[in-house]
Amino acid sequence: MATNNTKIAIIGSGFIGISTAYYLCLKYNLSNVFLIDIGNPMSFTSSQSGENYRNWWPHPSMVDLMNRSIDLLENLVEITGNRKNISRRGYVLSTRENNIRDLIDQLRFGLGSKSSSLIRYHKKFNKNNYVANSNYDFLDKPDGVDVLQDQKLIQTNFPSFSKDIKTILHIRKGGQINSQQIAEFMMNFCKSNGHERIKGEVKSINLTDHYTLQLQTESGMQSICVDKIVNAAGPYSDKVAEMLDIKLPIFNILQQKIAFPDHLKAIPRDMPFSIDLDKQSIDWSSDEKEIILTDPDLCFLAKQLPGAVHCRPEGEGDSQWLKLGWAYSTEKMNISRKPELHKYFPEIVLRGAAQLNPALKKYYGKLPKNFVHYGGWYTMTNENWPLIGPMVKEGAFVNSAFSGFGTMAACAAGELCAAWVTESTLPKYANNFSLNRYKNSSLMKTLNKINRGIL
């Protein structure tokens, strides 16, 4: 059991590590906490976040975790008065299919016994029956899912969408949030309660009757001794675990995004985070396709690519910016602090996103000069579930493998990890997110069958 004298080192100062420190302080009044990172807080993977959140997941444990995290996030927005730093326009999943039985089955499984009251069908045009999202406040927003299968209703509410879209699933408990603002509030709270931030690289971890960490800092080598450690090192979590001769079942893939000012006004500013679920073939010209097919590194772009390209307006008020992303790459990679980005990605994601929002074709070959191309690491397990809990050796814990959903999961993950560290009462989903799940053959069999929810 952790006491006020227990010393804890959290390795990693992204949103996950900061949230863990926050809930150790808030719920358990622990002040002897060191937050260690080679860089500044929120400066690595967290700085590349899309800052989106949703409670749509094809498993009830993930839905429970996300619902808890969203509730905590929205509560933090209220108590900090940062109402303008959150919008709850939801997530929109679109497809050209009428038969969506698999998607509905996923929703029902994830929502559990409440699914019958949370899934609403709109198969005939009725503008008064479907509640659109037109403002940015998150209070009094509907929960659940609206399923739109009337094309007139779809076009009325999503006029930028391609006219061949036949089904919309509007996940209502979702939107965007300013994680940097929330993390800053958490950091200030922790600092005022005695937490210490150390800027340095962990070089080794030795375990005797306590943990001794050797750190390379700007002023030289530093040694600190603690009773417990939390591995929240994101893409470096496997390296930290290896210092304790622990092998974590995680890997890293590079995911890229672009952002640019939509000066041609291709996308309505009130459009929710929108995802094209359908597999697609990019509309290259015949000359472009011929060139692509002759390059072994690019020829895959002339073939059918996976779905889930996404687009959303960025910012409120007078902002014109858009963000586009597409997690079509599944290549496991060795990480670096500055990942090498694919020079053709901006044109690839633009053409992919234009299949759902055809007005984006106006930008083909002429993206604004001030567009931003950036990328970060998706640290993940094969089943795309996080690892939160004990890390084999007594006093060692992990809070990692959040793929592209670290922002939305951070609060509940930090709270859950803090409960593990302090040996406190755990929620019912706790074991499913720990390494213990790999001993649960029934759960793993289920996870190997369902959609992994990568966006």
N, C-alpha and C positions, 0 to 999 in steps of 0.2 A: 504493500500500500504506500502510495506517495504521500509524503508529509510536506510541511512548509520548508523543511530542511533538505528535501530531495533536489538534487541538481540534475537538470535535464538539458541535453544538447539536441537541438533540432538542426539537421543538416539540410539546408535549402531554404531560401527566403522568397520563394514564389508564393502564390496565393494559398497553396496547400500548407506550406510550412508556417506562414503567418497565421492562417486560420487555426492551425493546431496550437500555436503559442497562445492565441487569443482565448481559446476555450479552456486551456489549462489555467489561464489566469482568471477568466470570468467565472467559470463554474467551480473551480477547485482552489482558487486563491494561491496558486503556485507562483512564486516570484523568482526562484533560482533557475531561470531558463535562459539559455544561450542560443541565439539564432545566428547560425553560421552560414556564410556564403562567400564565394570568391568575388561576386559582383554585388551591385546594389539591389535592394529589394525590388521584386517585380520586374527585373531588367532582362531576364532571359526568356524562357518559354512563356511566362505569364504576359510578357510585353507583346507577344504575337497573338494573343487570344482574340477570337472573334467577339468575346464578351456576350455570348448568347446563353439563354437558358430555356429549358423545356422539361416537362414531366412525361414526355412520351418515350417510353422504353418498352420493349417486348418481354418484360418479366416483372412480376410484382415487387421483387426485392429492389430492383433498380427504380421502379416508380416510387416506392416508399422512401428510398434514400433521396431521390430528387425532390419529392414533395417536401420532405423535411428541410432540405437545403434551401429550396425556394422560399419556404416560410421564414427561415432564418434570415435570408438575404433581404426579403421585403421588410422584415421587422427592423433590420439594420438601416435600411433606407429611411424608414419612418423616424427612428430615434435620432438619426444624424441630420434629419431635415433635408436630405439630398433627393427630394422628390423628382427633380428634373433629370436625375441621373439614372432613371429607369423608365423603360417603356414596356407595356405588356400587350403588344399587338399580336402575340402568339407566333406559332410556326405554321406555315402552310405547306402541305405535301401535295404535289400535283401529279397526275398521271393521265395518259390517254386511254386508259382502260376503264370499261364499265364494271367488269368483274373484279372486285377488290376483296374477295373473300379472305385471302391470306392476310391482307392488311387489317381487316376487321377482326380476324381471329387473334392477331398480335395485340391489337388494342384491348380486346376482351380479356385476354390472358394477363396483360400487364395491369389493367384496371381492376381485375378480380371481380368480387361480388357487386361492386358499385357500377360495373360497366353498363348495365341496362339503363341506368338513370343519367349516365354521363355521355353517352353517345347519342347524338341527335341527327336525324336524317332529313335532308331537304331535297326531295326528288321532283318537286314542282315549284315553279316560280312563285314566290311570295316574299316581296321585299320587306314585309313586316315580321316575318317569321325568323329570319336570320339576323343576328345582331352583329353588325360590322364594327371594326375597330377604327375609330376616327380621331380619338384623342390619345394623349400620351400617359395619362394617369393610370396607375395600376389598381386602384381601389375599385371595388364593385364590378370587376371584370368577371365574365362567365368562366366557369371551369369546364372540364370535359372536352369533347370533340364535336365539331360540326362537320357532317359529311354532306357536301354539296354535289348533286348529280344532275342538276338542271343547267344546261349550258348558258341559258339566258341569265340565270342567277349568278353563275360564275363570271360571265363577262361584265355584268352590272357592278359586281363588287371587286373584280380583278381585271380592269379593262386593258392592262398591259399584257396579259397572258395570251399565248397563242390560242387561236380559236378552236384548235383540235383537242384542247384539254377537256376531258369528260368527267373527271372526278377531282374534287378538292377535299382534303382532310385538314381542317383548321384546328390545330391543337391550341387550346385557348390559354392554358397556364404556361406561358412562355413569352420570351421577348429578349430585350437587351438590357444590360446593366453596366455601370461604370465600376469595374472591379478595382481599378486603381484608387478610386475614392474610398471604397470600402476598406481596402487593404491599408490605406493611410490611416484611417480611423482606428483600425485594429492595432497597427504598429504604435500609434500614439498612446493607446490605452495600455498596451503591454509595457512600453517604456516608462509610463508614469507609475507602473506597479512593480518596477525593479528589473524587468527583463533587460538583457544586454545583447546588443548586436555586435558580432565580430566579423570583420571583413577579412577572409582568409580562405585558403584552399586546404582541405583535409588531406593530409599525406598518408596518415596511417591511424589505425584504431587498434589498441591493445586492450585485452580483457584480462584482469586479474580478479581482485575483489571489487573493482570498479572499472569504468571505461576511461582510458587515457587517449586523448586525441592530440596528434601532432599536426599543427597548423602552420602553413607558410603564409605569413602576413607581410605587409609592406615594410614593417620594421624588423622582420626576421622570423625565425621559428618561435612558435609559442605552444606551450603544452597546457591543456586543461583536463581536469579530472571530473567526471560526472558519474551519477548513479545509473542513468538511463539515457538512451539515445533514440531519436526518431529520424529515420531515413526518409526525408522528403525532398530528395535531390533530383526529382524529375528524370530527365534523360540520363543523369549520372547515377541513378539509384542502384543499377547493377554493379557499378564500380565501387560504390560505398559498401554494398553488401559483400563484395569479394574481399574487402579488407578484413572481414570477419569470417572468411571461408564459407560464405553463404551464397548459394546460387538462386537468384530470383528468376521466375519464368516470364521475363519481360524482354521486349525488343523495341527498337526505335525505327520509325519511318518518317520521312520528310514530307510535310504538307505545306503547300504554298497558297498564297492569296494575292489579290491585287485590290487596290483602292484608287479611285479617280473621281474628279468632279464631273458630275453629270450635267454639263452645261447645255446639252441638247435636250434635256428633260425627257429622257427615255423612260424613266421609272417614276411612278407616283411616290411622293414622299411619305405617304401613309401606308405603303405596302409592307406587310409583315415579312419576316425572314422567310424566304420562299425557296422551295426545293423541288427540282424536277427529278422525280423518282425513276424515270424511264431510262433504259440503256439507249445510247444514241451513237450515230455516226456523224462526225463533224462535216459541215458543208464546205469542204475545200473545193476550189475550182479544179478543173481537170489538170491544168498545168501544175498547180500546187500539189495535187495528189500524186502526180507522176514523180515529182522531186522527192516527196516524202517516202514513196515506196522504194526508191533507190538507196535510201540511207538506213542501214540496219538499226541505228539508234532511234530512228523516228518512225519506222514503218508501222509500229503499233498504232500510231495516230490515224492511220487510214482504215483501221479496223473498228469494230464496234467497241465502244468504251462503256464502263459501268455508269449507272445513274448517280444521282445525288449531287449534281452541280447546284450551287446555291447563290443567291443574290439577296442583298438587303440595302436599303438606304442607311447611311451612317450619319449620326448627329441629328440634332433637332434645330428648330428655328430656321435660320437662313442657310443652313448647310446644304450643299449640293452633292456631297460625296456618296459614292456607292462602294460596297465591298462585294467581291466575287470570290468564290472558292470552289474547289473541286478535289476531293480526296480520291483521285483515281489511281494513285501510286500505292502499291503495297510492298515495295522493295525494302527489305530490312537493311539498315545502313549503320555504319560507324558514325558517331556523332562528332560535331565540332562546334565551337562557340559561334562561328560564322559559317553557316551551311552554304554550300554552293547551289545557287538557284538555277533552274532550267530557263535558259534565255527565251525559249518559245512559249513558256507557260502563259504569259499575259494574253497572247493571241488565242491560245488553246482554250483557256477558261472563258474568254470573251465569247468565242464562237459556241462553246457549250451552253453558256447562260442565255445566249440569243435564241436557243430553241424554245425556251419557255417565254422569254420576253423579246419578241422579234425586233422591237425598236432599238435594241442594242446593236443591231447590224449596222447602224449608222456610224459606229465606231470602228468597224473593220479596217485594219490597216492605218488607223489614225486616232489612236488613243491620245488623250491630252498629254502634253509633254511633262506635266507634273504628276503623272500617275505614279503610284508606289507599288513596287513588287517586293513582297516580303515572305518569309517562311519560318516555320518552327517545327519542333519535333513532336510527333505523337508517340509517347511512351505507353506501351500497351501490353496486355496479355493476349493470348490467342483468342480468348472468348470476349475480349474488350471489356472486361470488368476491372475495377481498381483493386489494389491490394492495400488493405487497411487493417493493421493489427500486429500481433507478435511476429517477430522475424527469427524464429528458431531458438536463438540464444536468449537466456533470461535477461530482461531489462532492455532488449533491443526490439524496436518496432519499425514498421514500414508504413508509409502513407504516400502511395505513388501509383503509376500506371493509369493516368486519367485521360490518355488519348486526347481527343479534342473537347472533353467536357469538364475540364478542371474548374473553370469559372462557375459553372452551375452546381458542381458537386462540392466545392471547397468548404462551405460552412458545415454541412452535415458530415463531411469527411474529417474536418478538424475536430468537431464535437465527438465523433465516434472514436477517433484515435486518442483523444484526451481521456475518454472513458477507459480504453484499453490500458493506457499508461498508468492511470490512477487505480486500476482494478475496481472500477465502479460498475454500477448496473448497466448492462448493455442492451441495446434495442434488439428486437427479434431477428433483424437482418444481419447482425454483426458477423456471425461466423461465415455467412455467404460471401463476405468481402475480405475475409482473411485467408491466409494460406491453408486454413483448415478445409476450405471448400474442395481442395483436390483429393480429400479423403471421402468426399460425398459423391459416390459414383452416380447416384440418381440425378443430383443437381448437374454434374458435369455432362451427363448424357443429354439433359435438356438444353444446356447452354451450347452444346455442339450442334444442336438442331435449329435454334432460333436465330433470327436476324441479329447481327452484332451492333447495329445502331450507329455505324460509322458515317459521319457526314463531313 
